[in-house]
Structures are given as structure tokens and as C-alpha cells.
Amino acid sequence: MPLDPKIAARLKRNPDGLVAAIAQQYDTGEVLMLAWMNDEALHRTLTTGRATYWSRSRQEFWVKGATSGHVQHVKAVALDCDGDTILVKVDQEGGACHTGDRTCFDADQLEIALG
């Protein structure tokens, strides 16, 4: 069964048919990671309650936590106003980053020159 046509019509995909997907911890607002979804990955996410992405490097679907155990239980999904980004609010078990860090944004804080 494909993605609901009403949802599919709202998506603005890149040339590879992908839409950026931001995973956010549902109760704290913590930004966990950025990944990519195609129509099928979004459909699987909406129908299974497990965050499913498209791996650009492996060219296959990737259910977050299927091999690592660091599962993302989906609590809510929303499209941004342009339809080119998906916000996936999840309850994250373990680290969200492939490095094992809690988020993909923990390791490399950049300095901001003020003034």
C-alpha cells in the first residue's frame, strides 16, 4: 500500500526523490539527527510507528535501531510549511548517532564570533 496521495502531493523531493527528515526527542525537543526519507520510508514510518529512513550510502531502507538496538519509537510526524522537511518526534532508546552519541550534534560545537 503506497503513501497516502494527499501526503505525497505535499512533498517537495530533491532530485533523488528524498525529503530531509529531522528526528527530535518528543518530550524535550532535543534535535537528535538528520536523515532522509522517500515516499515508502515515510509510509513505513507512519504505518509501523518505527522511524524508517532511506540510506543514501547503502541504497536501502533503514529502520532505526534494527541492528543497533537504538530504536526510535515515533510519537508524531509533521511536514514543514514548504513540504520539503519532515519532523519526526520520537522516543529515542540509546544513542541516535551512528557513533553512539546521544545526538549527531554533540561532538562538534562551532564557535560564534559575536559583534
N, C-alpha and C positions, 0 to 999 in steps of 0.2 A: 504494500500500500504506500503510495507516494505522499510527499509533504502536501498538506492542505493547500490547494491552489490559491486561496486568499492570502496565505502567508507567503508562498512562493512569489506571488506577484509583487509583494512589497520589498523583496530582497534586491539589493544592488550588489551584484557579484563582481569580483575582479576578473581579468581575462581568463583565469584558470577555473572560474566558476565557484570561487570561495568567498566567504564573508568572515571578517575578523570576529573572534569570539573572546570576550573578556570574562574570565571566571573570577567571581567575587564571593568572599565568605558572607553568607546571608545575614548573620546576626551582628557582625562587627563592621562590615563594609570594607574589610581588608581586601585589596586587589591582589589576587593570587597569581594569575598567569594570563598570557595571551596565546590563543591557538586559532585554528581555522576550521570552519565548517562548510560543507557543501549542503545541498538540499537534503540528501539522505542522512548525513550526520545530525542535522537539526531534527529531522523526523524521528530518528532513533532516540535522540535526547528527550524529545517531547513525549514519546510513547513508552520509554523504559524507565525514565527517572534517573538514568545514569548518564553522566556527561560523556558524549561521544564526539570525537573530533576527526578531521582528516589530516593524516600525517603527510606533509609535503615531501619529506625525505624518504619515507618508506612507501609512499603512494598506496596507503591502505587506511581503513578505519581504525581508530584507536579509542577504546573505551578506557577512560582514565581510571587507573588502578587495577586493570585486568591482570597485569604482570607484577606490579609493584605492591599492590595492596593499598595504595594511597587513593582510595575511592573518593569520587565527588558525587554526593547524593544531591540531585537537583531539587531546589526548593521553588524557583521561579525563573522564567525566561522572558526577556523583553527585547524588542528591537528599538534602536535609536530612531530619531525623527527622520533621518535620511534613508533608513533601511540598509545601511552599509556596515553596521556593527551590531552584534548580538551580545547582550549582557546575560550571563548565566550565573544566577545566585545559587550557591551550593553550600553544603555542609562538608567540609574537607576533612578527610581522615589522613593523618600524616602529612608529609610534605607535598606541596603541589608541584614544585620544580623537579625536573629530572635529576638535579644534583642532590636532591634530598632536603634542600632548604624549604622552609615553610612557604615562601613565595619566590617567584622568579625575580623579584625586585629587591631581595635582601642584600645581595653581595656587592653591588657597585653603585654606591651613592655618589653623585656628581656634585662638585662644589658650585655654588651660585655666587657670582660676583655681583654684589649689591651696590647700587649707587652709580 
